[in-house]
Amino acid sequence: MTSDAELVGLAAGLLVACGLVPQVVRVWRMKDAHQISLGFNLITIGGIALWLAYGVLLGLLSVILWNAVNLVLYLSLLVVKLKYGM
C-alpha cells in the first residue's frame, strides 16, 4: 500500500519530468543546444545522481523513479550539447 506522502512524491516527480520533456524534444529535433549551459547541465546531472543514490539508500520509490527518469533526460541533453552545441 502506497502512503499519501509517496503519492505526492510520485505526482511531483511526474510534473517535474514532464516539464523537461519539451526541452529535450526541442533540442533533439533542432539539433541545436547552443543555448543550453554545459555547466548547468553537469551540475544538475550530479545533483540528480546524488538524489537517486539517496532514494536507493532509503528505498524511496518516488525519489528513485523520477530521479532515474530525470537523469536519462538530462543525459540526453548533455549528449545533444556535446554533439551540436559546443
N, C-alpha and C positions, 0 to 999 in steps of 0.2 A: 504494500500500500504506500502510495506517494503522499508525503506531507504537503500541507498548504505552502510552506516555505519553498519546498522543492519545485512545486508547480509555478510559483512566482519566478524562481530562478530559471526554469525552463522557458517560460514566456519571455522573460527579459533577454535571455540569450538568443532566442529566435529573432526578436526585434533587432538586436544589435547585428546579428549575422545578415539578416535580410537588408539592413541598411547599407551594408558593404557590397552586396552583390551587384547593384547597378554600376558602381565604380569599377569593379573587376571586369564586368562585361564590356563597359565602355573602353577601357584601355586595351583589352584584347581585340575588340573589333577595329579600333582606330590604329592599333599597333603604334601607339604614341603614349609614352609615360614621362615626358619631359617635365610635366608639372607635378609629378609625384616625387616627394622628397625621399632620397635614399636614406638619410639619417633617421627620419621619422619612421620609415618602414622597418629599418633594422631594430630600432629601439622598441617599436611596437611588437615585432616578432619575438624579441627577447622577453618582454613583459607577458605576452600570451603564453610563451613556453613555460614561464615560471608559474602562471595561473594554472596551466594544465598540470604541471607537476604537483602543485598544491591540491588540486582536485583529486588527483590519483592518490596522493598520500592520505587524504581524508575520506576517500571513497564518495565524493560528491558528484552524482550523475550529471546535474545541470552544468557544473563547472567543467567537468571532463568533456562532455558532449560539445558544448558550444565553443569552448576554447580550442578543441581539436578542429572544429569547422572553421573558426576564425583563423587558426594557424594555416590551414590549407589556403584560405582566401588570400591572406597576406603574403604567403609564399608565392602564390601565383602572381600577385602584384610585383613582387621582387623579381620574378623571372622576366616579366614584361619590362620592368625598369632596366634591368641589366641588358636585355636584348635590344630594346628600342628606345630607351630613354636617357642614355648617357650622353 
